[in-house]
């Protein structure tokens, strides 16, 4: 299991939101590159970076900052937020991004989604609220069921499913284990667990479930999970 240390970007700063609410922002660093270096010194290897301004605007806003962050990271790095064009996928691939997270466009435009079969580094963002997949920065339900989305993802050859429990994101209430198990039962695609992880016990539980990766965000920034401790349970 990979431990993916999360960093969300707004206005050039490292932040966290509660339940994806842009009006409920906590700033953790004014210098994301230095923050990444500090996390690496503590043992972090793999990272999950989200351009929140990009997610809201529908185009990458923090490309240059993400390029600088990639230069610091030797491990796996995935990026999401505002990636809605093939040119953007290619641009991020060229700077060595291992996982490119696609959400809204893939779930709105079937032709675009099917066209992603030519790439091998696509992560599908499956953001779920009350059993429904959400799009447009978690503001609108998709017009397909989770089952339909997963079936199409298998046909396309998606690298992994990034499964986020919106209700638990940034809330430190524990991951939605039942929802994750349901998705694992539906597919052989590797699952990335996101939302609510609040303790090292959550990390152990997710590893025992066989998820491919776990995203660690607020719990690390708030000191509830130490990076060195989480790394013990990561591959």
Backbone as CSV, one residue per row, in Angstrom:
resi,resn,N_x,N_y,N_z,CA_x,CA_y,CA_z,C_x,C_y,C_z
1,UNK,0.842,-1.199,0.000,0.000,0.000,0.000,0.874,1.245,0.000
2,UNK,0.518,2.203,-0.831,1.229,3.475,-0.838,0.590,4.437,0.168
3,UNK,1.432,5.172,0.874,0.958,6.275,1.710,1.176,7.548,0.904
4,UNK,0.079,8.137,0.425,0.164,9.337,-0.402,-0.120,10.555,0.465
5,UNK,0.891,11.367,0.652,0.747,12.559,1.490,0.153,13.681,0.647
6,UNK,-0.943,14.243,1.145,-1.745,15.168,0.344,-1.316,16.613,0.532
7,UNK,-1.408,17.349,-0.570,-1.250,18.794,-0.501,-2.236,19.423,-1.478
8,UNK,-3.107,20.263,-0.955,-4.069,20.995,-1.777,-3.580,22.431,-1.948
9,UNK,-3.716,22.955,-3.160,-3.177,24.278,-3.480,-4.285,25.283,-3.807
10,UNK,-4.249,26.399,-3.100,-5.114,27.548,-3.410,-4.260,28.806,-3.281
11,UNK,-4.282,29.641,-4.311,-3.551,30.902,-4.254,-2.074,30.745,-3.949
12,UNK,-1.483,29.638,-4.429,-0.056,29.399,-4.199,0.280,28.905,-2.810
13,UNK,-0.734,28.568,-2.006,-0.519,28.108,-0.633,-1.009,26.677,-0.458
14,UNK,-0.428,25.991,0.529,-0.870,24.639,0.874,-2.003,24.754,1.887
15,UNK,-3.158,24.182,1.542,-4.351,24.357,2.369,-5.076,23.018,2.532
16,UNK,-6.097,23.005,3.385,-7.071,21.912,3.443,-8.455,22.531,3.549
17,UNK,-9.408,21.868,2.931,-10.806,22.274,3.027,-11.580,21.258,3.870
18,UNK,-12.706,21.659,4.388,-13.628,20.726,5.029,-14.749,20.405,4.056
19,UNK,-14.900,19.123,3.756,-15.956,18.652,2.846,-15.924,19.378,1.504
20,UNK,-14.730,19.784,1.082,-14.613,20.457,-0.208,-15.174,21.855,-0.252
21,UNK,-15.395,22.451,0.914,-16.002,23.777,0.998,-14.932,24.859,0.872
22,UNK,-14.971,25.613,-0.227,-13.943,26.632,-0.482,-14.007,27.798,0.505
23,UNK,-15.081,27.910,1.227,-15.177,28.988,2.220,-14.689,28.534,3.596
24,UNK,-14.278,27.265,3.704,-13.779,26.724,4.978,-12.355,26.210,4.767
25,UNK,-11.426,27.161,4.654,-10.032,26.874,4.276,-9.109,27.043,5.473
26,UNK,-8.216,26.069,5.655,-7.126,26.205,6.623,-5.815,26.237,5.858
27,UNK,-5.014,27.283,6.049,-3.714,27.396,5.376,-2.650,26.741,6.251
28,UNK,-1.916,25.780,5.651,-0.872,25.091,6.402,0.536,25.555,6.026
29,UNK,0.677,26.148,4.849,1.994,26.662,4.469,1.854,27.694,3.356
30,UNK,2.624,28.783,3.484,2.688,29.792,2.429,3.707,29.413,1.367
31,UNK,4.483,28.348,1.637,5.533,27.915,0.716,5.429,26.404,0.508
32,UNK,4.585,25.958,-0.430,4.366,24.533,-0.634,5.626,23.732,-0.951
33,UNK,6.552,24.308,-1.711,7.772,23.570,-2.061,8.594,23.267,-0.807
34,UNK,8.739,24.247,0.062,9.473,24.032,1.302,8.744,23.029,2.203
35,UNK,7.419,23.085,2.190,6.629,22.137,2.977,6.851,20.715,2.470
36,UNK,6.898,20.533,1.164,7.171,19.218,0.577,8.555,18.731,1.006
37,UNK,9.542,19.620,0.940,10.904,19.247,1.359,10.919,18.786,2.807
38,UNK,10.195,19.496,3.653,10.127,19.142,5.072,9.483,17.774,5.254
39,UNK,8.417,17.486,4.526,7.754,16.193,4.628,8.657,15.064,4.142
40,UNK,9.433,15.334,3.089,10.383,14.338,2.584,11.458,14.054,3.631
41,UNK,11.920,15.103,4.305,12.926,14.905,5.372,12.383,14.002,6.477
42,UNK,11.064,14.037,6.675,10.446,13.207,7.708,10.143,11.785,7.213
43,UNK,10.418,11.527,5.936,10.249,10.172,5.416,9.214,9.999,4.330
44,UNK,8.443,11.050,3.997,7.423,10.933,2.954,8.092,10.683,1.600
45,UNK,7.492,9.800,0.801,8.028,9.485,-0.527,7.043,9.804,-1.642
46,UNK,5.775,9.492,-1.399,4.759,9.550,-2.450,3.713,10.619,-2.104
47,UNK,3.231,11.323,-3.132,2.390,12.498,-2.863,1.160,12.572,-3.776
48,UNK,0.137,13.212,-3.225,-1.133,13.470,-3.906,-1.350,14.983,-3.871
49,UNK,-1.255,15.625,-5.035,-1.319,17.079,-5.112,-2.577,17.493,-5.886
50,UNK,-3.339,18.416,-5.317,-4.559,18.870,-5.988,-4.534,20.389,-6.160
51,UNK,-4.728,20.804,-7.386,-4.851,22.219,-7.742,-6.319,22.602,-7.539
52,UNK,-6.648,23.084,-6.351,-8.048,23.393,-6.044,-8.573,24.582,-6.852
53,UNK,-7.704,25.544,-7.106,-8.115,26.649,-7.981,-8.421,26.102,-9.381
54,UNK,-7.595,25.153,-9.821,-7.812,24.527,-11.123,-9.126,23.761,-11.174
55,UNK,-9.430,23.060,-10.084,-10.686,22.303,-10.033,-11.883,23.239,-10.173
56,UNK,-11.768,24.407,-9.562,-12.872,25.363,-9.587,-12.979,26.051,-10.948
57,UNK,-11.829,26.349,-11.559,-11.823,27.105,-12.820,-11.924,26.208,-14.055
58,UNK,-11.576,24.926,-13.892,-11.643,24.008,-15.024,-10.402,23.987,-15.892
59,UNK,-9.361,24.702,-15.471,-8.066,24.693,-16.166,-6.965,24.696,-15.099
60,UNK,-5.767,24.156,-15.412,-4.693,24.177,-14.417,-4.292,25.613,-14.069
61,UNK,-4.177,25.893,-12.791,-3.764,27.220,-12.323,-2.359,27.155,-11.728
62,UNK,-2.002,26.006,-11.148,-0.735,25.883,-10.424,0.278,24.980,-11.141
63,UNK,0.239,24.954,-12.472,1.151,24.069,-13.207,2.611,24.316,-12.833
64,UNK,3.032,25.571,-12.822,4.446,25.880,-12.549,4.840,25.445,-11.141
65,UNK,3.978,25.688,-10.173,4.249,25.264,-8.801,4.309,23.739,-8.715
66,UNK,3.424,23.066,-9.410,3.421,21.595,-9.418,4.695,21.069,-10.083
67,UNK,5.154,21.743,-11.122,6.422,21.346,-11.757,7.579,21.464,-10.766
68,UNK,7.582,22.532,-9.971,8.635,22.695,-8.959,8.545,21.600,-7.888
69,UNK,7.325,21.250,-7.499,7.134,20.190,-6.502,7.622,18.850,-7.058
70,UNK,7.298,18.565,-8.312,7.748,17.313,-8.933,9.271,17.208,-8.875
71,UNK,9.950,18.335,-9.013,11.411,18.338,-8.966,11.985,17.930,-7.630
72,UNK,11.182,17.976,-6.578,11.639,17.593,-5.237,11.339,16.138,-4.906
73,UNK,10.426,15.529,-5.644,9.911,14.209,-5.270,10.525,13.115,-6.141
74,UNK,11.120,12.121,-5.487,11.693,10.983,-6.212,10.697,9.832,-6.345
75,UNK,9.651,9.821,-5.508,8.676,8.735,-5.525,7.516,8.998,-6.467
76,UNK,6.425,8.306,-6.198,5.198,8.432,-6.985,4.525,9.768,-6.675
77,UNK,3.995,10.390,-7.726,3.269,11.645,-7.524,2.061,11.674,-8.457
78,UNK,0.895,11.953,-7.877,-0.309,12.114,-8.681,-0.835,13.529,-8.515
79,UNK,-1.518,13.993,-9.566,-2.002,15.374,-9.589,-3.439,15.404,-10.088
80,UNK,-4.254,16.244,-9.464,-5.619,16.459,-9.918,-5.992,17.928,-9.828
81,UNK,-7.133,18.262,-10.432,-7.635,19.634,-10.350,-7.570,20.359,-11.677
82,UNK,-8.696,20.458,-12.362,-8.751,21.219,-13.604,-8.177,20.515,-14.813
83,UNK,-8.022,19.191,-14.743,-7.446,18.441,-15.873,-8.599,17.941,-16.734
84,UNK,-8.898,18.691,-17.776,-10.077,18.390,-18.593,-9.782,18.356,-20.086
85,UNK,-8.477,18.403,-20.436,-8.081,18.356,-21.845,-6.906,17.390,-22.004
86,UNK,-6.836,16.733,-23.168,-5.726,15.809,-23.415,-4.386,16.544,-23.421
87,UNK,-4.379,17.783,-23.871,-3.125,18.554,-23.867,-2.596,18.725,-22.441
88,UNK,-3.507,18.896,-21.483,-3.088,19.028,-20.083,-2.515,17.711,-19.571
89,UNK,-3.137,16.601,-19.953,-2.618,15.285,-19.561,-1.196,15.118,-20.092
90,UNK,-0.998,15.471,-21.356,0.330,15.338,-21.966,1.338,16.250,-21.271
91,UNK,0.913,17.457,-20.945,1.798,18.436,-20.297,2.270,17.923,-18.935
92,UNK,1.326,17.377,-18.154,1.698,16.826,-16.857,2.538,15.554,-17.018
93,UNK,2.224,14.739,-18.009,3.003,13.508,-18.244,4.455,13.850,-18.574
94,UNK,4.648,14.920,-19.319,6.002,15.322,-19.734,6.885,15.711,-18.562
95,UNK,6.287,16.158,-17.441,7.112,16.518,-16.274,7.159,15.368,-15.257
96,UNK,6.711,14.187,-15.699,6.891,12.990,-14.878,5.817,12.719,-13.847
97,UNK,4.605,13.217,-14.070,3.517,12.929,-13.136,3.051,11.489,-13.380
98,UNK,3.073,10.662,-12.323,2.785,9.234,-12.454,1.294,8.931,-12.554
99,UNK,0.480,9.733,-11.869,-0.960,9.518,-11.891,-1.663,10.833,-12.162
100,UNK,-2.496,10.861,-13.194,-3.201,12.089,-13.564,-4.683,11.882,-13.294
101,UNK,-5.204,12.663,-12.358,-6.565,12.451,-11.859,-7.562,13.224,-12.714
102,UNK,-8.496,12.475,-13.295,-9.546,13.062,-14.108,-10.873,12.828,-13.402
103,UNK,-11.701,13.861,-13.335,-12.990,13.705,-12.687,-14.120,14.177,-13.576
104,UNK,-14.461,15.444,-13.433,-15.644,16.015,-14.082,-15.743,15.712,-15.582
105,UNK,-14.711,16.016,-16.343,-14.810,15.865,-17.815,-15.070,14.414,-18.200
106,UNK,-14.394,13.483,-17.493,-14.577,12.066,-17.819,-16.001,11.610,-17.564
107,UNK,-16.626,12.165,-16.537,-17.964,11.729,-16.172,-19.066,12.512,-16.893
108,UNK,-18.687,13.570,-17.582,-19.663,14.350,-18.365,-19.598,14.022,-19.854
109,UNK,-18.406,13.658,-20.331,-18.167,13.505,-21.768,-17.679,12.087,-22.044
110,UNK,-18.581,11.224,-22.501,-18.236,9.818,-22.720,-17.145,9.649,-23.775
111,UNK,-17.169,10.445,-24.836,-16.151,10.325,-25.893,-14.769,10.664,-25.336
112,UNK,-14.702,11.710,-24.526,-13.429,12.079,-23.898,-12.947,10.949,-22.993
113,UNK,-13.872,10.401,-22.196,-13.532,9.322,-21.262,-12.960,8.125,-22.023
114,UNK,-13.628,7.711,-23.086,-13.150,6.560,-23.859,-11.788,6.842,-24.490
115,UNK,-11.571,8.100,-24.870,-10.295,8.468,-25.471,-9.114,8.354,-24.519
116,UNK,-9.401,8.291,-23.224,-8.327,8.175,-22.234,-7.653,6.811,-22.278
117,UNK,-8.209,5.871,-23.054,-7.616,4.538,-23.153,-6.211,4.575,-23.757
118,UNK,-5.861,5.680,-24.416,-4.519,5.786,-25.018,-3.457,6.160,-23.979
119,UNK,-3.895,6.532,-22.762,-2.956,6.875,-21.699,-2.918,5.751,-20.650
120,UNK,-1.769,5.589,-20.015,-1.621,4.518,-19.025,-1.501,5.052,-17.597
121,UNK,-1.650,6.358,-17.424,-1.440,6.941,-16.091,-2.669,7.687,-15.583
122,UNK,-3.857,7.270,-16.037,-5.087,7.982,-15.665,-5.696,7.403,-14.388
123,UNK,-5.917,8.288,-13.420,-6.626,7.957,-12.186,-8.018,8.580,-12.304
124,UNK,-9.068,7.773,-12.125,-10.408,8.339,-12.168,-10.829,8.758,-10.767
125,UNK,-11.171,10.043,-10.634,-11.653,10.540,-9.358,-13.120,10.187,-9.174
126,UNK,-13.385,9.272,-8.255,-14.757,8.854,-7.962,-15.128,9.458,-6.615
127,UNK,-15.722,10.635,-6.685,-16.076,11.392,-5.479,-17.528,11.106,-5.127
128,UNK,-17.744,10.554,-3.951,-19.073,10.029,-3.623,-19.684,10.766,-2.431
129,UNK,-20.948,11.153,-2.604,-21.704,11.762,-1.506,-23.069,11.085,-1.432
130,UNK,-23.344,10.487,-0.287,-24.609,9.766,-0.077,-24.877,8.770,-1.204
131,UNK,-23.815,8.040,-1.580,-23.948,6.974,-2.570,-23.967,7.422,-4.013
132,UNK,-23.824,8.740,-4.254,-23.874,9.257,-5.625,-22.526,9.851,-6.024
133,UNK,-22.059,9.564,-7.250,-20.823,10.197,-7.729,-21.070,11.670,-8.031
134,UNK,-20.151,12.527,-7.620,-20.304,13.975,-7.786,-19.247,14.521,-8.738
135,UNK,-19.565,15.643,-9.367,-18.653,16.302,-10.309,-18.608,17.802,-10.019
136,UNK,-17.807,18.520,-10.830,-17.676,19.987,-10.731,-17.329,20.437,-9.314
137,UNK,-16.187,19.906,-8.812,-15.741,20.297,-7.475,-16.739,19.903,-6.396
138,UNK,-17.384,18.733,-6.614,-18.312,18.141,-5.638,-19.621,18.913,-5.518
139,UNK,-19.964,19.704,-6.537,-21.157,20.549,-6.425,-22.373,19.981,-7.153
140,UNK,-22.173,18.935,-7.988,-23.281,18.457,-8.825,-23.177,16.940,-8.997
141,UNK,-24.302,16.212,-8.914,-24.250,14.759,-9.114,-24.033,14.399,-10.585
142,UNK,-23.261,13.340,-10.828,-23.083,12.835,-12.192,-24.369,12.133,-12.634
143,UNK,-24.517,11.937,-13.945,-25.744,11.318,-14.445,-25.606,9.815,-14.638
144,UNK,-24.550,9.236,-14.050,-24.354,7.784,-14.121,-24.164,7.219,-12.724
145,UNK,-24.434,5.921,-12.592,-24.235,5.263,-11.294,-22.776,4.874,-11.132
146,UNK,-22.404,4.571,-9.905,-21.044,4.101,-9.629,-20.755,2.834,-10.431
147,UNK,-21.722,1.937,-10.490,-21.532,0.675,-11.214,-21.256,0.922,-12.696
148,UNK,-21.987,1.833,-13.291,-21.786,2.146,-14.711,-20.411,2.762,-14.951
149,UNK,-20.010,3.645,-14.056,-18.707,4.301,-14.189,-17.578,3.286,-14.062
150,UNK,-17.698,2.380,-13.114,-16.646,1.380,-12.901,-16.542,0.439,-14.101
151,UNK,-17.667,0.011,-14.627,-17.657,-0.889,-15.791,-16.927,-0.237,-16.969
152,UNK,-17.224,1.029,-17.223,-16.577,1.746,-18.322,-15.092,1.952,-18.037
153,UNK,-14.750,2.178,-16.770,-13.345,2.365,-16.383,-12.530,1.109,-16.675
154,UNK,-13.128,-0.043,-16.444,-12.438,-1.308,-16.736,-12.192,-1.460,-18.234
155,UNK,-13.172,-1.098,-19.034,-13.026,-1.200,-20.490,-11.940,-0.264,-21.004
156,UNK,-11.809,0.901,-20.379,-10.842,1.916,-20.818,-9.418,1.591,-20.354
157,UNK,-9.306,0.891,-19.233,-7.983,0.565,-18.693,-7.458,1.617,-17.734
158,UNK,-8.352,2.138,-16.905,-7.967,3.145,-15.915,-6.952,2.547,-14.936
159,UNK,-5.945,3.331,-14.572,-4.874,2.846,-13.689,-5.363,2.582,-12.265
160,UNK,-6.205,3.480,-11.735,-6.710,3.325,-10.366,-7.950,4.181,-10.192
161,UNK,-8.738,3.842,-9.176,-9.915,4.629,-8.804,-9.612,5.365,-7.509
162,UNK,-9.686,6.680,-7.565,-9.500,7.499,-6.371,-10.868,7.714,-5.741
163,UNK,-11.132,6.977,-4.675,-12.468,6.975,-4.065,-12.483,7.893,-2.849
164,UNK,-13.193,9.000,-2.981,-13.253,9.999,-1.917,-14.650,10.053,-1.322
165,UNK,-14.704,9.922,0.003,-15.963,10.125,0.718,-16.062,11.610,1.062
166,UNK,-16.904,12.325,0.329,-16.996,13.778,0.482,-17.402,14.165,1.904
167,UNK,-18.343,13.424,2.462,-18.849,13.764,3.794,-17.780,13.646,4.866
168,UNK,-16.724,12.871,4.564,-15.683,12.653,5.570,-14.405,13.415,5.286
169,UNK,-14.322,14.015,4.105,-13.081,14.674,3.710,-12.758,15.841,4.634
170,UNK,-11.561,15.801,5.220,-11.125,16.866,6.109,-11.817,16.872,7.461
171,UNK,-12.603,15.832,7.762,-13.389,15.818,8.994,-12.785,14.928,10.086
172,UNK,-11.791,14.109,9.727,-11.110,13.239,10.704,-12.090,12.305,11.415
173,UNK,-13.060,11.789,10.661,-14.076,10.921,11.267,-13.883,9.450,10.898
174,UNK,-12.757,9.136,10.255,-12.507,7.760,9.833,-12.985,7.532,8.410
175,UNK,-12.326,6.624,7.672,-12.718,6.357,6.282,-14.053,5.627,6.204
176,UNK,-14.697,5.738,5.056,-15.964,5.045,4.815,-15.639,3.628,4.342
177,UNK,-15.410,2.732,5.283,-14.943,1.377,4.971,-15.966,0.600,4.152
178,UNK,-17.233,0.765,4.460,-18.267,0.009,3.753,-18.313,0.399,2.288
179,UNK,-18.232,1.709,2.010,-18.252,2.168,0.621,-17.036,1.651,-0.143
180,UNK,-15.883,1.654,0.508,-14.663,1.149,-0.136,-14.780,-0.341,-0.435
181,UNK,-15.317,-1.092,0.514,-15.500,-2.539,0.296,-16.447,-2.798,-0.865
182,UNK,-17.500,-2.007,-0.950,-18.456,-2.172,-2.047,-17.788,-1.952,-3.399
183,UNK,-16.939,-0.934,-3.470,-16.236,-0.656,-4.729,-15.245,-1.769,-5.038
184,UNK,-14.540,-2.263,-4.015,-13.606,-3.361,-4.233,-14.324,-4.617,-4.739
185,UNK,-15.546,-4.814,-4.277,-16.316,-5.988,-4.725,-16.723,-5.864,-6.191
186,UNK,-16.824,-4.609,-6.665,-17.292,-4.372,-8.022,-16.203,-4.468,-9.083
187,UNK,-14.938,-4.370,-8.667,-13.877,-4.218,-9.669,-12.522,-4.747,-9.209
188,UNK,-11.683,-5.035,-10.213,-10.290,-5.413,-9.941,-9.369,-4.191,-10.052
189,UNK,-9.902,-3.034,-10.461,-9.068,-1.832,-10.577,-8.551,-1.445,-9.188
190,UNK,-7.258,-1.121,-9.061,-6.717,-0.697,-7.761,-7.481,0.499,-7.201
191,UNK,-7.671,0.499,-5.881,-8.445,1.542,-5.208,-7.539,2.412,-4.337
192,UNK,-7.703,3.721,-4.467,-7.033,4.687,-3.598,-8.091,5.219,-2.638
193,UNK,-7.856,5.067,-1.345,-8.820,5.496,-0.327,-8.542,6.926,0.110
194,UNK,-9.589,7.763,0.086,-9.423,9.163,0.453,-10.618,9.637,1.271
195,UNK,-10.327,10.419,2.296,-11.394,11.027,3.087,-11.554,10.412,4.457
196,UNK,-11.286,11.215,5.494,-11.601,10.815,6.859,-10.527,10.093,7.638
197,UNK,-9.412,9.715,6.994,-8.370,8.974,7.715,-7.833,9.842,8.854
198,UNK,-7.921,9.315,10.076,-7.614,10.159,11.237,-6.634,9.548,12.228
199,UNK,-6.241,8.281,12.004,-5.347,7.631,12.963,-4.539,6.554,12.263
200,UNK,-3.487,6.119,12.931,-2.678,5.043,12.370,-3.480,3.748,12.311
201,UNK,-4.499,3.615,13.172,-5.376,2.437,13.115,-6.146,2.405,11.799
202,UNK,-6.582,3.588,11.332,-7.255,3.652,10.027,-6.318,3.170,8.925
203,UNK,-5.057,3.580,8.989,-4.064,3.169,7.995,-3.900,1.649,8.016
204,UNK,-3.790,1.070,9.199,-3.650,-0.385,9.332,-4.866,-1.101,8.751
205,UNK,-6.055,-0.585,9.062,-7.288,-1.214,8.577,-7.352,-1.192,7.056
206,UNK,-7.015,-0.049,6.465,-7.057,0.065,5.010,-6.031,-0.851,4.356
207,UNK,-4.870,-0.988,4.982,-3.868,-1.906,4.432,-4.394,-3.334,4.463
208,UNK,-5.053,-3.701,5.560,-5.582,-5.067,5.681,-6.682,-5.338,4.653
209,UNK,-7.345,-4.281,4.188,-8.400,-4.424,3.171,-7.829,-4.571,1.762
210,UNK,-6.554,-4.289,1.609,-5.938,-4.434,0.303,-6.109,-3.253,-0.626
211,UNK,-6.344,-2.052,-0.073,-6.393,-0.885,-0.965,-4.996,-0.622,-1.514
212,UNK,-4.934,-0.070,-2.720,-3.641,0.157,-3.367,-2.886,1.321,-2.722
213,UNK,-3.638,2.322,-2.268,-3.009,3.496,-1.658,-4.002,4.185,-0.734
214,UNK,-3.453,4.929,0.219,-4.287,5.729,1.124,-3.775,7.163,1.096
215,UNK,-4.701,8.109,1.055,-4.315,9.518,1.059,-4.370,10.047,2.482
216,UNK,-3.262,10.643,2.906,-3.133,11.180,4.259,-2.998,12.688,4.165
217,UNK,-3.999,13.381,4.688,-4.006,14.833,4.585,-4.055,15.515,5.921
218,UNK,-5.245,15.902,6.331,-5.387,16.706,7.538,-4.804,16.032,8.773
219,UNK,-4.940,14.708,8.872,-4.432,13.996,10.053,-2.924,14.186,10.216
220,UNK,-2.219,14.280,9.085,-0.766,14.519,9.140,-0.490,15.969,9.514
221,UNK,-1.217,16.896,8.870,-0.989,18.316,9.143,-1.334,18.693,10.589
222,UNK,-2.293,17.971,11.167,-2.700,18.258,12.539,-1.910,17.443,13.563
223,UNK,-0.991,16.593,13.088,-0.136,15.829,13.989,-0.767,14.571,14.567
224,UNK,-1.913,14.157,14.031,-2.567,12.942,14.531,-1.914,11.671,13.992
225,UNK,-1.295,11.791,12.819,-0.509,10.694,12.245,0.858,11.248,11.910
226,UNK,1.890,10.591,12.413,3.258,11.002,12.091,3.682,10.342,10.778
227,UNK,4.385,11.109,9.965,4.828,10.593,8.667,5.656,9.326,8.847
228,UNK,6.591,9.344,9.795,7.462,8.178,10.021,6.636,6.936,10.374
229,UNK,5.562,7.161,11.128,4.718,6.055,11.559,3.932,5.478,10.368
230,UNK,3.375,6.364,9.561,2.594,5.916,8.400,3.453,5.136,7.415
231,UNK,4.702,5.576,7.257,5.599,4.936,6.289,5.860,3.465,6.661
232,UNK,5.775,3.132,7.926,5.993,1.741,8.362,4.982,0.793,7.713
233,UNK,3.796,1.326,7.394,2.742,0.494,6.841,2.602,0.621,5.334
234,UNK,3.507,1.407,4.743,3.488,1.600,3.291,4.565,0.723,2.653
235,UNK,4.375,0.402,1.370,5.373,-0.410,0.694,6.629,0.409,0.405
